[in-house]
Amino acid sequence: MRTLLHRTRSGVAAALAALALAGCSGFLTGPGLDNDPNLASPDLASARQLFVAVQSAQFTQFGGTTAYTICIWLQQCNARNNRFLEVQGRTYVVSNATFSPDFSALYTGGGLVDLRQIQARARDGGDQLLLGIAQVWEAIVIGEAADKWGDLPYSEAVDSTVRTPVLDNQLDVYAALQTLLDQAIANLNSGNGVGPGTADLVYGGDPALWVRLANTLKARYLLHTVEANGNAQGAALAGNALYTQIAALAANGISSPAGDFRVVLSGANQNESNTWWQFNQSSFGADLFAGDRLVITMNARNDPRRTEYFGPTLPTVVGSNIEGTRNAPDYDQPWVTYVENLLIRAEAELLRPGGGVAAAQAVYNTYRSAAGLPAATLPGTVAGALTEIMTEKWIALFQNWESWNDYKRTCIPALVPTASQPAFYGRIPARLYYGDAEQNANPNIPTAATQISTRENRNRNDPLPCP
């Protein structure tokens, strides 16, 4: 990786700064970044410019091929026409080349390298608000990478003295991100610095909203460790002490839809449009369509979100394209949201020591109200209530790969694999292969064969397979 990072670092920084002023300018409102009188130094001005470009790059990553593929694996989407999405989505034929660009993008082209540059400039300029925001962004990028790939180059990844960084244990990465988010919260609460202002495309530099997001992320990432912590899945996790911490964190997390962390898009041109919409407009757009399992589940519940997801021709949307009200160039794609935070809380209240169905009920109905659904009574057993909560989360997080983490932890909903690939032991894939570009540059990256034979091709936080 060091070879790759050294070769691209200066060029990427310059290119992204230029992109921030040119191609990404449509994201902004208010005065130009180059003449903001509130900036304390040229370094902070350049940090703001780079920050715009980092956000643009990460927005694209969140809605790319990985998202479409995982949507198919989770049977929220489906694929046809025997082209790349059907091959890697329905038949699980993937390799170390499939997601190689996604892996490289964790570090370069608006990834960790540039986030660390922003943090360094914020420290030099005494802007703790900008520093804290960039730290939260780092937690998003690296945390979601740990979700997908498991062990990662992280502690040595941006160390100029290390040419071939080691892979950090996935659980150590999650622990490091908890510390990073604590530091971010302290910086956000410090009152020091003017922050990114309008260069923050999501929250406009509002520290309170960033603190709420940080707490939801802390809850989310802690949730991703409970299976390994308890060596159990689903309802068998009841009584795990981590759920007490998760409930407390989520109670201080995103507190309303106004606090949703979303991909913010102008829709002014192709490059500033929703990536799901862009894919639908492409020659591959007809390959991706509504997942039968999700549609049937929503039909059975008379779920009003069918129109938002799939379109007005209800209930005959099985096999239809994804053309709901979300299918618009300026649709702001949900990433980390109030409804997710509520469902994290509901799971935690159900499974924490001293919790149970009654403890989860009020939070669950708060979620239903926020989602536009009528109040409903949870089933009376922990197993039944968990099935209801996680099924609702699978519906609510359509087009969001967080559903994949939920499925691996709980095996809810009970999905039947659409193929039987030996590389995934006849199951729905539980992780991504490391990219071949990184494998060629870093001898610490295991071969695909080694990955397949390690924990049956699952990550450390997922010791138990789903059927």
C-alpha positions as CSV (number, residue, x, y, z in Angstrom):
1,M,0.0,0.0,0.0
2,R,2.8,2.4,0.7
3,T,3.9,2.3,-2.9
4,L,0.3,3.2,-3.9
5,L,-0.1,5.9,-1.3
6,H,3.3,7.6,-2.0
7,R,2.7,7.6,-5.7
8,T,-0.8,9.2,-5.5
9,R,-0.8,11.2,-2.3
10,S,0.3,14.6,-3.7
11,G,-1.5,14.2,-7.0
12,V,-4.7,13.2,-5.3
13,A,-4.6,16.1,-2.9
14,A,-4.1,18.6,-5.7
15,A,-6.7,17.0,-7.9
16,L,-9.3,16.8,-5.2
17,A,-8.7,20.4,-4.2
18,A,-9.3,21.4,-7.7
19,L,-12.4,19.2,-7.9
20,A,-13.7,20.9,-4.8
21,L,-13.6,24.3,-6.5
22,A,-14.7,23.1,-9.9
23,G,-16.7,19.9,-10.3
24,C,-18.2,19.9,-6.7
25,S,-19.1,23.6,-6.5
26,G,-22.7,22.8,-7.2
27,F,-23.0,21.2,-3.7
28,L,-22.4,24.5,-2.0
29,T,-24.4,27.5,-1.1
30,G,-23.1,30.9,0.1
31,P,-19.8,32.6,-0.5
32,G,-16.9,30.9,-2.3
33,L,-14.4,28.8,-0.3
34,D,-11.5,30.9,-1.5
35,N,-12.6,34.2,0.1
36,D,-14.3,33.2,3.3
37,P,-13.2,35.9,5.8
38,N,-13.7,33.5,8.8
39,L,-10.8,31.3,7.8
40,A,-7.8,31.6,10.1
41,S,-5.1,30.5,7.6
42,P,-4.4,29.3,4.1
43,D,-4.0,25.8,5.5
44,L,-7.5,25.9,6.8
45,A,-8.8,27.2,3.5
46,S,-7.2,24.3,1.7
47,A,-8.5,21.9,4.3
48,R,-12.0,23.1,3.6
49,Q,-11.5,22.7,-0.2
50,L,-10.2,19.2,0.3
51,F,-13.0,18.4,2.7
52,V,-15.6,19.1,0.0
53,A,-13.8,16.7,-2.4
54,V,-13.5,14.0,0.3
55,Q,-17.3,14.1,0.9
56,S,-18.0,13.9,-2.8
57,A,-15.7,10.9,-3.2
58,Q,-17.3,9.1,-0.2
59,F,-20.8,9.9,-1.4
60,T,-20.0,8.1,-4.6
61,Q,-18.5,5.1,-2.7
62,F,-21.6,4.7,-0.5
63,G,-23.8,4.3,-3.6
64,G,-21.5,2.2,-5.8
65,T,-21.3,-1.3,-7.0
66,T,-20.7,-2.7,-3.5
67,A,-24.0,-1.2,-2.4
68,Y,-25.9,-2.8,-5.4
69,T,-24.3,-6.2,-4.8
70,I,-25.0,-6.3,-1.1
71,C,-28.6,-5.2,-1.8
72,I,-28.9,-8.3,-4.0
73,W,-27.2,-10.6,-1.4
74,L,-29.7,-9.4,1.2
75,Q,-32.6,-10.0,-1.3
76,Q,-33.8,-6.4,-1.1
77,C,-32.8,-6.1,-4.8
78,N,-32.6,-8.6,-7.6
79,A,-30.6,-8.8,-10.8
80,R,-31.0,-10.3,-14.3
81,N,-29.6,-10.3,-17.9
82,N,-26.6,-12.4,-16.9
83,R,-24.3,-9.5,-16.6
84,F,-22.0,-8.4,-13.8
85,L,-24.7,-7.7,-11.2
86,E,-26.4,-11.0,-11.6
87,V,-23.1,-12.9,-11.6
88,Q,-21.8,-11.3,-8.5
89,G,-25.1,-10.7,-6.8
90,R,-27.3,-13.8,-7.5
91,T,-24.6,-16.4,-8.0
92,Y,-22.0,-15.0,-5.6
93,V,-19.2,-15.2,-8.2
94,V,-16.7,-12.6,-6.9
95,S,-12.9,-12.4,-6.7
96,N,-10.2,-10.2,-5.4
97,A,-10.7,-8.0,-8.5
98,T,-14.4,-7.4,-8.0
99,F,-14.1,-4.8,-5.3
100,S,-10.5,-3.8,-5.7
101,P,-11.3,-0.1,-6.6
102,D,-13.5,0.1,-3.5
103,F,-10.7,-1.1,-1.3
104,S,-8.2,1.3,-2.8
105,A,-10.7,4.2,-2.3
106,L,-10.5,3.6,1.4
107,Y,-7.1,5.2,1.4
108,T,-6.6,7.4,-1.7
109,G,-8.8,9.5,-3.8
110,G,-10.7,11.1,-1.0
111,G,-10.1,8.4,1.7
112,L,-8.0,8.1,4.8
113,V,-4.9,9.9,3.4
114,D,-6.9,13.0,2.7
115,L,-8.9,12.9,5.9
116,R,-5.6,12.8,7.8
117,Q,-4.4,15.8,5.8
118,I,-7.5,17.7,6.8
119,Q,-7.0,16.7,10.4
120,A,-3.3,17.9,10.4
121,R,-4.2,21.2,8.9
122,A,-7.1,21.6,11.4
123,R,-4.7,20.9,14.3
124,D,-2.1,23.4,12.9
125,G,-4.8,26.0,12.6
126,G,-6.4,25.4,16.0
127,D,-9.7,24.4,14.5
128,Q,-11.0,21.7,16.8
129,L,-14.5,21.8,15.2
130,L,-13.1,20.9,11.8
131,L,-10.8,18.3,13.4
132,G,-13.7,16.6,15.2
133,I,-15.8,16.5,12.0
134,A,-12.9,15.0,10.0
135,Q,-12.4,12.4,12.8
136,V,-16.0,11.3,12.6
137,W,-15.6,11.0,8.8
138,E,-12.6,8.8,9.4
139,A,-14.6,6.6,11.7
140,I,-17.3,6.2,9.0
141,V,-14.8,5.3,6.3
142,I,-12.7,2.9,8.4
143,G,-15.6,1.4,10.4
144,E,-17.5,0.4,7.3
145,A,-14.3,-1.0,5.7
146,A,-13.9,-3.2,8.8
147,D,-17.5,-4.3,8.4
148,K,-16.8,-5.5,4.9
149,W,-13.2,-6.7,4.8
150,G,-12.5,-7.5,8.5
151,D,-8.8,-7.1,9.4
152,L,-7.4,-3.9,7.8
153,P,-4.3,-1.9,7.3
154,Y,-5.1,1.0,9.7
155,S,-2.5,1.8,12.4
156,E,0.3,1.8,9.9
157,A,-1.7,2.8,6.8
158,V,-0.7,6.4,6.5
159,D,2.8,6.0,8.1
160,S,5.3,7.2,5.6
161,T,8.0,5.0,7.2
162,V,6.0,1.8,6.6
163,R,5.9,0.5,3.0
164,T,3.9,-2.6,3.7
165,P,1.5,-2.0,6.6
166,V,0.2,-4.9,8.7
167,L,-3.4,-5.8,8.9
168,D,-4.9,-4.8,12.3
169,N,-7.3,-7.2,13.9
170,Q,-10.8,-6.2,13.0
171,L,-11.9,-6.0,16.7
172,D,-8.9,-3.8,17.5
173,V,-10.0,-1.5,14.6
174,Y,-13.4,-1.2,16.2
175,A,-11.9,-0.4,19.5
176,A,-9.6,2.2,18.0
177,L,-12.6,3.8,16.4
178,Q,-14.4,4.1,19.7
179,T,-11.4,6.0,21.0
180,L,-11.3,8.1,17.9
181,L,-15.0,9.0,18.2
182,D,-14.5,9.9,21.9
183,Q,-11.7,12.3,20.8
184,A,-14.0,13.7,18.0
185,I,-16.8,14.3,20.5
186,A,-14.4,16.2,22.8
187,N,-13.2,18.3,19.9
188,L,-16.7,19.0,18.7
189,N,-17.7,20.1,22.2
190,S,-14.6,22.3,22.7
191,G,-16.1,25.4,21.2
192,N,-12.8,26.1,19.4
193,G,-12.6,26.9,15.7
194,V,-15.0,28.0,13.1
195,G,-15.2,24.6,11.4
196,P,-16.0,23.9,7.8
197,G,-19.1,26.1,7.5
198,T,-20.9,25.5,4.2
199,A,-18.1,23.2,3.1
200,D,-19.8,20.6,5.4
201,L,-22.3,19.4,2.9
202,V,-24.4,17.4,5.4
203,Y,-24.7,19.4,8.7
204,G,-23.3,22.8,7.7
205,G,-20.7,22.6,10.5
206,D,-23.3,22.1,13.3
207,P,-21.3,20.5,16.2
208,A,-24.4,19.2,18.0
209,L,-25.5,17.2,15.0
210,W,-22.0,15.7,14.6
211,V,-22.0,14.7,18.3
212,R,-25.3,12.9,17.9
213,L,-24.0,11.1,14.8
214,A,-20.8,10.1,16.6
215,N,-22.9,8.5,19.4
216,T,-25.0,6.6,16.9
217,L,-21.8,5.4,15.2
218,K,-20.4,4.3,18.6
219,A,-23.6,2.3,19.2
220,R,-23.5,0.9,15.7
221,Y,-19.9,-0.3,15.8
222,L,-20.3,-1.7,19.4
223,L,-23.3,-3.6,18.0
224,H,-21.0,-5.1,15.4
225,T,-18.9,-6.8,18.1
226,V,-21.6,-8.5,20.2
227,E,-21.7,-11.7,18.3
228,A,-17.9,-12.2,18.9
229,N,-18.2,-11.0,22.4
230,G,-21.0,-13.4,23.3
231,N,-20.2,-16.2,20.8
232,A,-23.9,-16.2,20.1
233,Q,-26.4,-14.9,17.5
234,G,-29.9,-13.4,17.6
235,A,-32.0,-14.0,20.7
236,A,-29.2,-16.1,22.2
237,L,-27.4,-12.7,22.8
238,A,-30.0,-11.7,25.4
239,G,-28.3,-10.6,28.6
240,N,-25.1,-9.5,26.9
241,A,-23.7,-6.5,28.9
242,L,-22.6,-4.7,25.7
243,Y,-26.3,-4.0,25.0
244,T,-26.5,-1.8,28.1
245,Q,-23.7,0.4,26.6
246,I,-25.3,0.4,23.2
247,A,-28.7,1.5,24.6
248,A,-27.0,4.4,26.5
249,L,-25.1,5.5,23.4
250,A,-28.2,5.3,21.1
251,A,-30.1,7.4,23.7
252,N,-27.7,10.2,22.9
253,G,-27.6,9.5,19.2
254,I,-29.5,11.0,16.3
255,S,-32.6,12.4,17.8
256,S,-34.9,13.4,14.9
257,P,-35.1,13.0,11.1
258,A,-33.5,16.5,10.9
259,G,-30.3,14.9,12.2
260,D,-30.2,12.2,9.5
261,F,-26.7,11.8,8.0
262,R,-27.4,11.7,4.3
263,V,-25.6,11.9,1.0
264,V,-26.5,15.4,0.0
265,L,-27.0,15.9,-3.8
266,S,-27.9,18.9,-5.9
267,G,-28.9,16.8,-9.0
268,A,-27.6,19.7,-11.1
269,N,-25.7,17.3,-13.4
270,Q,-24.7,13.7,-13.7
271,N,-21.7,14.0,-11.3
272,E,-23.9,15.6,-8.6
273,S,-26.8,13.1,-8.8
274,N,-27.9,10.2,-6.8
275,T,-25.8,7.1,-7.8
276,W,-28.8,4.7,-7.7
277,W,-30.5,7.0,-10.1
278,Q,-27.4,7.3,-12.3
279,F,-27.2,3.5,-12.4
280,N,-30.9,3.3,-13.5
281,Q,-30.1,5.7,-16.3
282,S,-27.1,3.6,-17.5
283,S,-27.1,0.7,-20.0
284,F,-27.0,-1.6,-16.9
285,G,-30.0,0.0,-15.2
286,A,-32.5,-2.7,-16.3
287,D,-30.3,-5.3,-14.6
288,L,-31.2,-4.2,-11.1
289,F,-34.8,-4.6,-9.9
290,A,-37.0,-5.0,-6.9
291,G,-36.1,-7.9,-4.7
292,D,-38.9,-10.5,-4.5
293,R,-38.4,-11.3,-0.8
294,L,-38.5,-7.6,0.2
295,V,-41.6,-6.8,-2.0
296,I,-43.5,-9.8,-0.7
297,T,-42.7,-8.9,2.9
298,M,-43.8,-5.3,2.4
299,N,-47.0,-6.4,0.6
300,A,-47.9,-8.7,3.5
301,R,-47.5,-5.7,5.8
302,N,-49.2,-3.2,3.5
303,D,-46.1,-1.1,4.0
304,P,-46.5,2.4,2.6
305,R,-42.8,2.6,1.8
306,R,-43.3,0.4,-1.3
307,T,-44.1,3.6,-3.3
308,E,-41.0,5.3,-2.1
309,Y,-38.8,2.3,-3.0
310,F,-40.3,0.7,-6.1
311,G,-43.0,2.9,-7.6
312,P,-46.8,3.4,-7.8
313,T,-47.8,0.1,-9.6
314,L,-48.6,-1.7,-6.3
315,P,-48.8,-4.4,-5.3
316,T,-47.6,-5.8,-8.6
317,V,-44.0,-4.6,-8.2
318,V,-42.2,-8.0,-8.0
319,G,-39.8,-8.0,-10.9
320,S,-40.2,-4.2,-11.5
321,N,-37.4,-1.8,-11.8
322,I,-36.4,0.3,-8.8
323,E,-38.4,3.4,-9.8
324,G,-40.0,4.7,-6.6
325,T,-39.9,8.3,-5.4
326,R,-36.3,7.8,-4.4
327,N,-35.4,7.4,-8.0
328,A,-34.5,11.0,-8.5
329,P,-31.2,12.8,-9.3
330,D,-31.5,15.0,-6.2
331,Y,-32.6,12.3,-3.7
332,D,-30.4,12.6,-0.6
333,Q,-29.5,9.0,0.1
334,P,-29.9,8.0,3.8
335,W,-26.7,6.8,5.4
336,V,-27.0,6.9,9.2
337,T,-30.5,7.9,10.4
338,Y,-32.9,8.5,13.2
339,V,-34.9,5.4,12.3
340,E,-31.7,3.3,12.4
341,N,-30.8,4.7,15.8
342,L,-34.3,3.9,17.1
343,L,-34.0,0.3,15.9
344,I,-30.5,0.0,17.5
345,R,-32.1,1.2,20.7
346,A,-35.0,-1.2,20.4
347,E,-32.7,-4.2,19.9
348,A,-30.5,-3.0,22.8
349,E,-33.5,-2.5,25.2
350,L,-34.8,-5.9,24.3
351,L,-31.5,-7.8,24.8
352,R,-29.7,-5.8,27.6
353,P,-29.5,-7.3,31.1
354,G,-32.8,-6.3,32.8
355,G,-34.4,-5.4,29.5
356,G,-37.0,-7.3,27.5
357,V,-40.1,-6.9,25.4
358,A,-41.7,-4.3,27.6
359,A,-38.5,-2.2,27.6
360,A,-38.3,-2.3,23.8
361,Q,-42.0,-1.6,23.1
362,A,-42.0,2.2,23.5
363,V,-38.9,2.7,21.4
364,Y,-40.2,0.4,18.8
365,N,-43.4,2.4,18.5
366,T,-41.4,5.6,18.3
367,Y,-39.7,4.1,15.3
368,R,-43.0,3.1,13.7
369,S,-44.3,6.7,14.1
370,A,-41.1,8.1,12.5
371,A,-41.4,5.6,9.6
372,G,-45.0,6.6,9.0
373,L,-46.4,3.3,10.3
374,P,-49.2,2.7,12.9
375,A,-48.3,1.6,16.4
376,A,-48.1,-2.2,16.9
377,T,-47.5,-4.6,19.7
378,L,-44.3,-6.6,19.7
379,P,-44.6,-10.4,20.0
380,G,-44.4,-11.5,23.7
381,T,-41.2,-13.5,23.4
382,V,-37.7,-12.2,23.1
383,A,-37.1,-14.3,19.9
384,G,-40.4,-13.1,18.4
385,A,-39.8,-9.5,19.2
386,L,-36.3,-9.6,17.8
387,T,-37.5,-11.1,14.6
388,E,-40.0,-8.2,14.3
389,I,-37.5,-5.5,15.1
390,M,-34.8,-6.9,12.7
391,T,-37.3,-7.4,9.9
392,E,-38.4,-3.8,10.2
393,K,-34.8,-2.7,10.2
394,W,-34.2,-4.8,7.0
395,I,-37.1,-3.0,5.4
396,A,-36.2,0.5,6.7
397,L,-32.5,0.2,5.7
398,F,-33.2,-0.6,2.0
399,Q,-30.2,0.4,-0.1
400,N,-28.0,0.6,2.9
401,W,-25.4,-2.1,3.5
402,E,-25.8,-1.9,7.3
403,S,-28.6,-4.5,6.8
404,W,-25.8,-6.9,5.9
405,N,-24.2,-6.5,9.3
406,D,-27.6,-7.0,11.0
407,Y,-28.2,-10.2,9.1
408,K,-24.8,-11.7,9.9
409,R,-25.4,-10.9,13.6
410,T,-29.0,-12.2,13.9
411,C,-29.7,-14.3,10.7
412,I,-32.9,-12.2,10.4
413,P,-34.7,-12.4,8.1
414,A,-34.2,-16.1,7.4
415,L,-32.9,-15.8,3.8
416,V,-32.3,-18.8,1.5
417,P,-29.1,-18.4,-0.5
418,T,-29.7,-18.0,-4.2
419,A,-26.6,-20.0,-5.1
420,S,-24.2,-22.4,-3.5
421,Q,-20.6,-21.2,-3.9
422,P,-17.9,-23.3,-2.3
423,A,-15.9,-20.2,-1.5
424,F,-18.7,-19.1,0.8
425,Y,-19.6,-22.6,2.1
426,G,-23.0,-22.6,0.4
427,R,-24.1,-19.5,2.3
428,I,-24.8,-15.8,1.6
429,P,-21.3,-14.1,1.3
430,A,-20.3,-12.7,4.7
431,R,-17.3,-10.5,3.7
432,L,-15.5,-9.0,0.7
433,Y,-12.2,-10.1,-0.8
434,Y,-9.3,-7.7,-0.4
435,G,-8.5,-5.9,-3.6
436,D,-5.9,-7.4,-6.0
437,A,-4.2,-4.0,-6.3
438,E,-3.5,-4.0,-2.6
439,Q,-2.6,-7.7,-2.6
440,N,0.0,-7.0,-5.4
441,A,1.5,-4.1,-3.4
442,N,1.4,-5.5,0.1
443,P,2.6,-9.0,1.0
444,N,0.7,-8.8,4.3
445,I,-2.6,-9.2,2.4
446,P,-3.6,-12.9,2.4
447,T,-4.4,-14.7,-0.9
448,A,-8.0,-15.4,-1.8
449,A,-7.4,-19.1,-1.0
450,T,-6.2,-18.2,2.5
451,Q,-9.2,-15.9,3.0
452,I,-11.6,-18.7,2.0
453,S,-10.0,-21.1,4.4
454,T,-9.9,-18.6,7.4
455,R,-13.1,-18.8,9.6
456,E,-14.9,-20.2,6.5
457,N,-14.5,-16.8,4.8
458,R,-16.1,-14.8,7.6
459,N,-14.7,-11.9,9.6
460,R,-13.6,-12.0,13.3
461,N,-16.8,-10.3,14.5
462,D,-18.9,-13.0,12.8
463,P,-17.8,-16.4,14.4
464,L,-21.1,-18.1,13.8
465,P,-22.5,-18.6,10.3
466,C,-26.1,-18.1,9.2
467,P,-27.8,-21.2,7.6
